[in-house]
Amino acid sequence: MYNSKISGLGYYVPEHVVTNNDLSKIMDTNDEWIRERTGIQERRHVVKGDGDTTATMGVKAAKVAMERAGIDKKEIDFIVFATLSPDYYFPGPGVLVQKELGLDTIGALDVRNQCSGFVYAISVADQFIKTGMYKNILVIGSELHSTGLDMTTRGRAVSVIFGDGAGAAVLTREEDTTRGILSTHLHSEGEHAEELALTAPGMGGRWVLDILKENDPEDTSYYPYMNGQFVFKNAVVRFSEVIMEGLKQNKLHPSDIDMLIPHQANLRISQFIQQKFGLSDDKVYNNIQKYGNTTAASIPIALTEAWEEGKVKEGDVVVLAAFGSGFTWGSAVIKW
């Protein structure tokens, strides 16, 4: 048996900054309203024509991660790509990354677990390495939300939250099983699937042609819907549970956490979890203020920034945790 370790990290965000004040010019909102409810001050949006897509942003993040890992593209054995906003309905972006990076005909797997996507993707890659099947796996989380949001007052409760960006990690075989990814923990509860969802177009329901034919200006089924208070209440419970699950499996306590990287869904959720576990400010990394919620990209972007700033060091116990649409949630416990 082997462990896997994160040997390289990278991220990419579009240059175009959209502040809360910018949004107040196109919808009935303001900086104070957004900050109070989410903690977000600004986010990044792609600009039409600049060439950024979910896949190309993932490629840019991946190149940085591979360079930092000291891994040549010929050494990558497999790709796991997490997103809810693929370039195409199908195929998924994993194969587009394989093409753009000029990789050999290696496998490419797409993970559709939304806000929990990167944790799920890390878990999948970790299992492939633990069994000895692969040695180096490229894991990407990338999202392009901005082109699919209702950027009007009607959609402000959701549209002010999300941003675009990508993060990537190279997972590499580690023979020392006391280091690297110690364990991952994944859960779901489909009973609440429609509390945070985008229901159309869908092959099992109303398809694109149906939407066009009906031409209903009040139809919001092709925009994301979120029951904010219900999601919040479930998130704080599941975050706590899955973090404790990981700690207990590894005979650790909250005081052993050197860095918690939570999915950047809402700053209030992160602060609630921080307080519950008694963690100081230097043991929790948040960057939702700058980027908003980038869904599957949020954890790898935050983890990369924390590492770049020297806040994640060799020997540290690092915990990743996420909760989101599905409902799905998960955690990973890492000995850096």
QUINORMO-V841037 format. One record per pair of residues at least 12 apart in sequence whose C-alpha atoms are under 6 Angstrom apart, sorted by the first residue. I is the first residue (numbers start at 1). J is the second residue. If there is no record, write none. Layout:
# QUINORMO-V841037
[[I,J] [I,J]]
This chain:
# QUINORMO-V841037
[[1,130] [2,130] [2,174] [2,175] [3,130] [3,174] [3,177] [4,126] [4,171] [4,172] [4,173] [4,174] [4,180] [4,181] [5,171] [5,172] [5,174] [5,180] [5,181] [6,170] [6,171] [7,69] [7,170] [7,171] [8,65] [8,68] [8,69] [8,169] [8,170] [9,65] [9,168] [9,169] [9,304] [10,61] [10,64] [10,65] [10,167] [10,168] [10,304] [11,61] [11,166] [11,167] [11,301] [12,61] [12,165] [12,166] [13,165] [14,44] [14,46] [16,44] [16,45] [17,43] [17,44] [18,42] [18,43] [18,44] [19,42] [20,41] [20,42] [27,152] [27,153] [28,153] [38,266] [38,267] [39,267] [39,289] [40,288] [40,289] [40,292] [41,289] [42,290] [43,163] [43,290] [43,291] [43,292] [44,163] [44,164] [44,291] [45,146] [45,163] [45,164] [54,86] [54,87] [54,142] [54,143] [54,144] [55,93] [57,166] [58,142] [58,166] [59,97] [61,167] [61,168] [62,168] [65,169] [76,136] [76,137] [77,134] [77,136] [77,137] [78,106] [78,107] [78,137] [79,108] [79,137] [79,138] [80,108] [80,109] [80,110] [80,139] [81,94] [81,110] [81,111] [81,139] [81,140] [81,141] [82,110] [82,111] [82,117] [82,118] [82,141] [83,112] [83,141] [83,142] [83,143] [83,296] [84,112] [84,114] [85,143] [85,144] [94,108] [94,110] [95,108] [114,296] [115,295] [115,296] [115,324] [116,322] [116,323] [116,324] [116,329] [117,296] [118,141] [118,296] [123,184] [135,172] [135,173] [136,171] [136,172] [137,170] [137,171] [138,170] [139,168] [139,169] [140,167] [140,168] [141,166] [141,167] [141,296] [141,297] [142,165] [142,166] [142,297] [143,164] [143,165] [144,164] [145,164] [161,292] [161,293] [162,292] [162,293] [162,294] [163,291] [163,292] [163,293] [163,294] [164,294] [166,297] [167,297] [167,300] [167,301] [168,300] [179,335] [180,334] [180,335] [180,336] [181,334] [182,333] [182,334] [183,332] [183,333] [184,331] [184,332] [185,330] [185,331] [186,330] [187,328] [187,329] [188,327] [188,328] [189,327] [190,326] [190,327] [192,327] [193,326] [193,327] [195,226] [195,227] [196,225] [196,226] [196,325] [197,224] [197,225] [198,223] [198,224] [199,221] [200,221] [200,222] [235,323] [242,331] [254,277] [257,317] [258,283] [258,316] [258,317] [258,318] [259,283] [259,284] [259,318] [260,284] [260,318] [260,319] [261,285] [261,320] [262,320] [262,321] [262,322] [263,298] [263,299] [263,322] [264,288] [264,293] [264,298] [265,293] [314,336] [315,335] [315,336] [316,335] [316,336] [317,334] [317,335] [318,334] [319,332] [319,333] [320,332]]
